[in-house]
Amino acid sequence: MNWKKGVPPRIGWWPTKHYHQQFHATYRWWDGECWSWAAFAHEPAEKAAKWAAKKESMHMDVEWTDRPANWPERSKT
């Protein structure tokens, strides 16, 4: 995967690298200014929404990659 740092091109969910558990997929919400806490792929949507509301204090260190082509359009805001 091609990991990037900094600002993604759009608001929405992005696949991100998790530093402590590299083998688990994580996703973060980019709100246009700040990254959210990480949500794990195995967690229910309610928990992901909870993490999306929390702002990551070290948000400029987040590594992200492009969204997979098979993601639904509604996830690509």
Beta strands, then each sheet from edge to edge (+ up, - down):
strand 1: 4-5
strand 2: 12-16
strand 3: 26-30
strand 4: 39-40
strand 5: 63-64
sheet 1: 1+ 5-
sheet 2: 2+ 3- 4+
end
